[in-house]
Structures are given as structure tokens and as C-alpha cells.
Amino acid sequence: MKIAVIGCGAMGSLYAGRLAAAGNEVLAVDRGAEHVARIAADGLRITGPGEDRVVRLRAVTVAPAEPMDLVLLAMKAADAAAGARQAVPLLGEHTAVLTIQNGLGSAEAVAGVVGAERLAVGIASGFGAARPEPGHAHYNAMRAMRFGAYATLPRSAVEEMAAVFGAAGFDAAAVDDIAAMQWEKLICNAAYSAPCALTGLTVGQVLEDPDLGPVSRAAAVEVWTVARESGIAITVADPVAHVRAFAAQMPAAKPSALLDHEAHRVSEIDVINGAVVRYAARVGVPVPVNTTLTALVKSVERHWVR
């Protein structure tokens, strides 16, 4: 399959490298010139539990006019609309688009650019990925990837995407209700993103901290409550057990929000804890923990850009 991956940060690079290693014709598109140059010259190094290899693939900073079978948008949520615009030259009549971002809300912006009828939404859980240096993607664990149609994309197309990712070594599957999967992931994201970003602690350290742990779990319970009140068909029966199990699988992981703060970058808190606040307002559910966490993170970030 001809696949373009736009946005090759930690996760995008991991997707691109593994898909290429599985025999797909992959084009990596990233605005980071040094990262692209390193991949073009030396290949892309992927490391993780039991894995350390270099994969050869094409890498460019600007997408060419070259129709693809699949375009994967793997940038941060705030850049999703811009990434979709960059994808336009890659779209043929039958090109499908898969967008994978943290939190809620970015798919709507992507659909407005590429068309809802060709769009699938994906979630990736439990990777703990980072990009230690240009040309190198690392992950701490690898749990699951789930894909679902945004609107009218046929299920067969979504299943084909899942099969391609499955052949590349991911635990990938097509689902009918991607919204439920997004909210189940959001429970974990909200529990750890802001607490880790504010303190510098890893996921496991937040879980075990006697003061911060209860705050993290309270944030998770709020998300679970908002999802249920919003009519989302989540299958999580116990949000506290859900986030405990998540952290136990990769205690040394740093959420993307913490990695952003370590680099003094603005995080995706608006589509994680901030999204909980917005959806809670629609259904009249108080979410004081997520409201406070969002405000604290945004205050820290606002001082960086003064």
C-alpha cells in the first residue's frame, strides 16, 4: 500500500517506520528539516521493548503531488487542520485519510478539509512514545490501536487500514463506535497528562504518589461521569481500576504533555482535560478537578510565551 504519514514526531515516526518495514511504500512528511535529513541519509531508528532496528523510507518536508492509497495524519491536535491542508496534493479519488490525535475535536477540523466521506479516526493507547533525537523514535509499551469511520467511510476500508497496521506488528482493529474508544482513552489521558506536566513525574509516580494520586483518580472519575451523562457507550465500569491498570503497564512513561513541558512547548491540554470541561458544560456536570488542572497547565504555558 502507498501510505503517506504527515507529522512524524514520536508516534508518526513509529507508524511510518513499522509500516515501511512491513513492506508498504511509505512517505514520511515532517516540517522538521533535521529529522527528515537524518531519515533520508541514515534511515529511521525505532527502539522499544525487544526492538532496535533501522528502517529505510522516503522522507520530505513538503508533500508532493502524488496520490496515495492512505494518508495518515499524526501531528498534534492543534496542527491537524494544517496537516489536512498539506495532505490535499496526496489525495486521489479513492484515497482514505486516517487521523490520530490525542483528545477530542481534531477530526472535525480534518473532515472540513479532506471530506468526511473519506475520513477514519484512530486512537493509539499505551505507547509512551518519544523522539530522543532526529531520526530516532522510541516507545515504552504498545497496547492497542482502534480505527472507526468518522462518517460514511465503508467499514471495509477501515478494516483494510486495521489489517495493514496489524501486519506491521500493531494490535489494530476496526470498531463501530470510535467515540466510545476515544472517551475510554480520554479517561487515562485526563488522569495523567496534566498531573505529570505540572510535576515532572512519570505516569507510575503519579499513580503511587499519596497526594497527587487521588487528584489523578478524581480527574478520571469526572471524565467517566461526563461520558455517561453525554450518552457515550463506554464499556469502562470502574474508571479508577481503568487508570490504575493503564499506569501499571508502563509506569516509566511520560505523557506527551510532560514531554511538551520539558521542551517548553504548549501542550494539548485544551483537547484533553480542557475537552472534559467543555463537554461537561453541555450536560451540566461539575468537573472541578479537570477545570483546575486545565487552568494550572494553561497558566504555566502562558508565562512561556510572554
Secondary structure, DSSP 8 states (H G I E B T S, - for coil): -EEEEE--SHHHHHHHHHHHHTT-EEEEE-S-HHHHHHHHHH-EEEEETTEEEEE--EEESS--S--EEEEEE-S-GGGHHHHHHHHGGGEEEEEEEEEE-SSSSHHHHHHHHH-GGGEEEEEEES---EEEETTEEE-S---EEEEEESSS--HHHHHHHHHHHHHTT--EEE-S-HHHHHHHHHHHHHHHHHHHHHH---HHHHHH-TTHHHHHHHHHHHHHHHHHHTT-----S-HHHHHHHHHHH-TT---HHHHHHHTT---SGGGTHHHHHHHHHHHT---HHHHHHHHHHHHHHHHHT-
